[in-house]
Amino acid sequence: MRSSHTEQRALVVRLLVLMRQSARRRKMPSSVVRSRAMWNPIVVRRGFLIGLFMPAIIAAATGQALLPGPPRSDARMAVIYDFKSKAMPLAEKFARFVYKNARGETMPYRLFTPERMEAGRKYPLVVFLHGAGGSGADNVKQLEDANVYGALVWALPENQAPHPAFIVAPQTDVNWPCVIIEPGKRPVLCPGLGMGAGMAFEIIDKLAADLPIDPARIYVTGHSMGGAGTWHMIAQRPTFFAAAVPVCGLPDFSTAPIMKDVPIWNFHGDADDVEPVATSRRMIDVIVKAGGRPIYTEYPGVGHPSFAWAYTEPALIEWLFAQRRSAASPAK
């Protein structure tokens, strides 16, 4: 017997109260609640915190529901393995280009074009920023290994059919934001536009001018180094992107108020030993306090490769393409 909407809303309220009480007991930020005893990810949206152990409730509260089951369950891992087998051959459908600007600077990039385009119609553009493993100038690695998830998921036939879109994957050999890296120390972000991000913006601007791209539906995502790049790019142009999906990346916490109006879905694993999960928790907390409404999903027991889970969430695809930049927002 299905519960009424009134009963579901009452249950949501009770859950919120219990989870906030739990947060106070654990002395954790009010905008990030997790439970080591529960396998379910946690979503943060509009200041509300709801465990995903009740898919119907989370779907009602956020409009999205993640795949059920513990992250490392056989069923959930099967989704990841199936994705890799289907996605890897799609890399060959990304044409190879090298962008060169007036200063003579170059950046390789790969571009996926929707197979059947209608005359007069404009299409979304998904910008994928690779992780450190994709760095270089060979125009290949940004679509290989760990990068297959965030780069190729949008090109799957089952995703292109309802959401035909261009996908661009630039490749940098420096980094996306400006970063100071010293042996044995945590990376330190520098102020200003990073060299990699600057060149990527030039490529995006050129594509938007040359191709039938909908300027209200340009999205950016990336993991690890690319996650840091995603945070960085929306901070540099907070009214440019329709939505952003940073995954396990280092943000500049001081930029949180700048991006509070950007639709953001952030993912991280709580066992990440490369980019500590505390960075995402803190960033989400600051954005929420600034008035933002981000979504945050944290995978218990998952390390740095949280991107394998994030990009195989069907709900993410639907959420991303539902986002549209306001017509009142300037393009840059």
HELIX and SHEET records of a PDB file:
HELIX    1   1 HIS A    5  ARG A   26  1                                  22    
HELIX    2   2 PRO A   55  THR A   62  1                                   8    
HELIX    3   3 ASP A   74  ALA A   87  1                                  14    
HELIX    4   4 MET A   88  LYS A   93  5                                   6    
HELIX    5   5 ALA A  132  GLY A  134  5                                   3    
HELIX    6   6 LYS A  141  LEU A  143  5                                   3    
HELIX    7   7 ASP A  145  ASN A  147  5                                   3    
HELIX    8   8 VAL A  148  LEU A  152  1                                   5    
HELIX    9   9 VAL A  153  ALA A  155  5                                   3    
HELIX   10  10 PRO A  157  GLN A  160  1                                   4    
HELIX   11  11 MET A  195  ASP A  210  1                                  16    
HELIX   12  12 MET A  225  GLN A  236  1                                  12    
HELIX   13  13 PHE A  253  MET A  259  5                                   7    
HELIX   14  14 VAL A  277  LYS A  289  1                                  13    
HELIX   15  15 HIS A  304  SER A  306  5                                   3    
HELIX   16  16 PHE A  307  ALA A  310  1                                   4    
HELIX   17  17 PRO A  314  ALA A  322  1                                   9    
SHEET    1   A 2 ILE A  42  ARG A  45  0                                        
SHEET    2   A 2 PHE A  48  GLY A  51 -1                                        
SHEET    1   B 6 ALA A  95  LYS A 100  0                                        
SHEET    2   B 6 THR A 106  PHE A 112 -1                                        
SHEET    3   B 6 PHE A 166  PRO A 170 -1                                        
SHEET    4   B 6 TYR A 123  LEU A 129  1                                        
SHEET    5   B 6 ILE A 213  HIS A 223  1                                        
SHEET    6   B 6 ALA A 243  VAL A 247  1                                        
SHEET    1   C 2 VAL A 179  ILE A 180  0                                        
SHEET    2   C 2 VAL A 188  LEU A 189 -1                                        
SHEET    1   D 2 TRP A 265  GLY A 269  0                                        
SHEET    2   D 2 ILE A 295  TYR A 299  1                                        
END                                                                             
